[in-house]
Amino acid sequence: MGSLRGISIAIFVVQALLASVALVSAQGSATPSRWQTLSGEAPVVIARGGFSGIFSDSSFGAYSLALVTGPSDVILWCDVQLTKDGAGICFPDLKLDNNSNIATVFTDKPKTYLVNGVSTKGLFSIDYTLNDLGSVYLSQGIYSRTNKFDGNNYPIMTVQDTYTQLKPLGFWLNIQHDAFYAAHNLSMRSFVLSVSRNAKVTVDYISSPEVAFLRNIAPIFRRSSTKVVFRFLGPKDVEPSTNQTYDSLLTNLTFIKTFASGIIVPKSYIWPVDGALYLQPSTSIVLDAHKEGLEVFASDFYNDVPFSFNYSYDPVAEYLQFVDNGKFSVDGVLTDFPITPAAAIDCFAHIGKNASKQADLLVISNNGASGDYPGCTDMAYTKAIQDGVDVLDCPVQMTKDGIPICLGSINLIQSTDIVQTGFSNLTETVPEIMQSSGIFTYNLSWSDIKSLKPVISSPQSQYKLFRNPKFQNAGTYLKLSEFLSMANTTSSLNGVLISIENAAYLAKQGFGVTDAVLKALNEAGYDKQTTQKVMIQSSSSSVLMKFKGKTNYQLVYKIDEDIGGAQSSTIDDIKRFASAVVISKDSVFPENSAFLAGATDVVSRLQAANLSVLVQTFSNEFTSQAWDFFSDATVEINSFYAGAGINGVITDFPKTSDRYRRNRCLKRGNKTPIYMSPVQPGSLLQLVTTDYLPPAEAPKPYLTESDVVEPPLPPVAKTTSTSTPSGTVAAAPAPNGQPKVAASIIVPLMAVLLAMYYCFEI
């Protein structure tokens, strides 16, 4: 039982790989800090069912990935269930339905049993022998996570097999339902005793939410190294043996101490949230437990389940709240994504906001800190500055009265409440700007636009992931002159980035956006000062050519579409008018069905031509990231910087990127821990079996000269027309998003296990 196909050959390889990884992780450990844990040591990382955020819970793949990516002393968590013949297996629930394919193996009808007094229907482990379960395979039980690894047919593993095959430095058995098994003449106590007497298995922790069970076994382990931990469930759930609610038991920690050395509590017990998912003041539970000599372990950590808007979808920030808040630290965290707390504890804790930068990575805002406040508002810009941004950006739009303003889109529908106002009748379709209809800035005066409410952008709203709803309409928009005044008086900024789009169309309507930008910069003194650099960005080469030779500003060419490469002659042409290029994430690491399919040579080729490479857009929401980044924005940033070697990021959340480049693990050379090593593009996709592989995608197009070269901007028309030109048809878009113009005058299992190890570059 518990043998993967061919595992007898591969298991020794896995153990050797894990041993080498453990050495790297141990070498990468930080100098002991002043931790506010009970022991004074760093908090431990407990992998619930292994790396269950990616692989099926309690599978060989999940446990192996946890050992590969976590700290050297990562603790493997096993939820123990008993079979009909009393064998102990690692499986996340009493019922086998959700996390396995048992329903397709057996035609049995679901049974109904009382579980803690609740009638529960399903296929239970107590109705199958260990031999029966030999033909059952584990599957991903959380439907929002990928099921692409289910084809590996990971078997259900016994407790002994889990330990002997993986040999973790820490092993945790959780006994969730002793009373249920006892009611069906199965003894969890006897099973635990048999495991404790097995010389081949070392159990470091045993937990249970049942007082009677722990009081029964506590004397057995009183003189051993095995720790007994009481697990708290929901505050109003009733503990079956005392008939008390868990919140009432929490008031009597002295009683808990009589049979346990620690407690494990849902993280909301420590940092509660209100109904709107904003943090409330912390409770005293950690300090109270520490006074009683009890360790405190926090559970319910998932990178892909938002807990509080205060964390801005950044899981590292959440862990730091529990281990580095200046008041207390939990003694350990129970997680489905062990790579994240490993990095948070070793690389990010106790570094402070003013820690020196360890990475030469430029951080550029995307409409300010638009992940936290409506983009391009004073609040978004102020937050970006507070969060350590290097370059503050302003996408320039023109108003009806000729005033350049900062706004993320020329279409007011995308960033304001205009459709709910009297201006909603100004909707029009302008193919030169966008295929769908909109209400455009040049049709409203600045005073009209100021009367509109800003609306925060939530690009992942289709997944019900919304940004900072309490402040969804906060802030005021700024004129370009006001933006420059704010930036000019902020000493922490390296510079500003002014983005210009739709210049050719606006010129035909009587708006000289390039002239307006030059004038504003001159009036703000940027043409004379050298303290802050000015970056001018556009996807139109004609815009950048307009600035070339007139200023010393850095010109940045934006490639709107995903590309798979660029012709040498095209790169040479870009060098004529730009010194930096903005490309998409997919142009660096192409994706296929949210898996990294490989890497292009776009970054290296552009950099070889002395062009800096900036990549957009980095967001914290896990749905914006490939599976390979483990629902962790920091893993993604690290892979683009340390793996692809990019020069800068353009981000909605500057705080995450700024914190990344200050982490203490970046300059450790060959001692860099695995959890701060870049992922290997395409390696995770190699672990997907053929029957689950997504269809291959067509290669991205190459950027050609005809995509880049444009005629000069037209002269600014003397009169402004706000009507839609009739009878016009937009040309087919080029990869840079601009309409094309006249052609340029310038022309097996072992492999699976090895792939898991090589998911990271070390």
GIJOJO-V708797 format. One record per backbone hydrogen bond with DSSP energy under -0.5 kcal/mol. NH is the residue of the N-H (numbers start at 1). CO is the residue of the C=O. Records with the same first field share a line. If there is no record, write none. Layout:
NH->CO + CO
//
This chain:
4->2
7->4
9->6
10->6
11->7
14->10
15->11
16->12
17->13
18->14
19->15
20->16
21->17
22->18
23->19
24->20
25->21
26->22
27->23
28->24
29->26
35->33 + 40
44->331
46->44 + 333
47->45 + 75
48->46 + 335
49->47 + 77
50->47
51->62
52->48 + 50
53->336
54->51
55->51
58->49
59->49 + 56
63->59
64->60
65->61
66->62
67->63
68->64
69->65
70->66
74->71
75->45
76->74 + 170
77->47
78->172
80->78 + 174
81->89
83->87
84->125 + 128
86->83
89->81 + 87
90->157
91->79 + 89
96->123
100->97
101->137
104->101
105->101 + 102
106->102
111->122
113->120
115->113 + 118
116->114
118->115
120->113
122->111
124->122
125->94
127->124
128->125
133->129
134->131
135->132
136->133
138->154
139->99
143->141
145->142
150->147
152->149
153->150
156->136
157->90
159->88
162->158
163->159
164->160
165->161
166->162
167->163
170->74
172->76
173->205
174->78 + 172
175->173 + 207
176->174
181->177
182->178
183->179
184->180 + 181
185->182
186->181
188->186
191->187
192->188
193->189
194->190
195->191
196->192
197->193
198->195
199->197
201->198
203->201
204->171 + 202
205->171
206->227
207->173
208->229
211->209
214->210
215->211
216->212
217->213
218->214
219->215
220->217
221->217 + 218
222->218 + 219
224->221
227->204
229->206
230->262
231->208
232->230 + 264
237->234
239->237 + 244
243->239
244->239
246->234 + 237
247->235
249->245
250->246
251->248
252->249
255->252
256->252
257->253
258->254 + 255
259->256
260->256
261->228
262->228
263->295
264->230
265->297
267->299
269->266
270->267
271->267
272->270
274->278
277->274
280->272
283->270
288->284
289->285
290->286
291->287
292->288
293->290
294->289
295->261
297->263
298->332
299->265
301->334
302->300
305->302
309->277
311->308
312->309
314->311
315->313
318->314
319->315
320->316
321->317
322->318 + 319
323->319
324->320
325->328
329->36
330->322
331->296
332->296
333->44
334->298
335->46 + 333
336->301
340->337
341->337
342->338
343->339
344->340
345->341
346->342
347->343
348->343 + 344
349->344
351->348
355->352
358->661
359->661
361->359
362->360 + 647
364->362 + 649
365->391
366->368 + 651
367->365
369->380
370->366 + 368
371->652
372->369
373->369
374->471
376->367
377->374
378->476
381->377
382->378
383->379
384->380
385->381
386->382
387->383
388->385
389->384
390->363
391->363
392->495
394->497
396->394 + 499
397->405
399->403
400->441 + 444
402->399
404->402
405->397
406->478
407->395 + 405
412->410 + 439
414->411
415->412
416->412
417->453
420->417
421->418
424->421
425->422
426->423
427->424
428->438
430->428 + 436
433->430
434->430
438->428
440->438
441->410
443->440
444->441
449->445
450->446
451->447 + 448
452->449
455->415
456->472
461->458
463->460
464->461
465->460
466->464
471->468
472->469
474->471
478->376
480->404
483->479
484->480
485->481
486->482
487->483
488->484
489->485
490->487
491->489
493->490
494->390
495->390
496->533
497->392
498->535
499->394 + 497
500->537
501->396
506->502
507->503
508->504
509->505
510->507
511->506
512->510
513->511
516->512
517->513
518->514
519->515
520->516
521->517
522->518
523->519
524->520
525->522
526->521
527->521
528->525
529->525
533->494
535->496
536->554
537->498 + 535
538->556
541->539 + 708
543->540
544->540
545->541
546->542
547->543
548->544
549->551
550->547
551->547
554->534
556->536
557->580
558->538 + 556
559->557 + 582
560->558
561->735
564->701
565->701
567->703
571->567
572->568
573->569
574->570
575->571
576->572 + 573
577->574
578->574
579->555
580->555
581->612
582->557
583->581 + 614
585->616
587->584
588->585
589->585
590->588
592->595
595->592
597->590
598->590
600->588
605->601
606->602
607->603
608->604
609->605 + 606
610->607
611->606
612->579 + 610
614->581 + 612
615->648
616->583
618->650
619->617
624->621
625->622
627->594
629->626
630->627
631->626
632->629
636->632
637->633
638->634
639->635
640->636
641->637
642->638
643->638 + 639
644->639
645->641
646->640
647->613
648->613
649->362
650->615
651->364 + 649
652->618
653->618
656->653
657->653
658->654
659->655
660->656
661->657
662->659
663->660
664->347
666->663
668->665
671->668
672->669
676->673
677->674
680->759
681->679
683->680
686->682
687->684
688->685
689->148
692->689
693->689 + 690
703->565
704->702
707->704
708->704 + 705
709->705
717->507
721->719
722->720
728->725
734->738
737->734
740->732
747->745
752->748
753->749
754->750
755->751
756->752
757->753
758->754
759->756
760->757
761->678
762->760
//
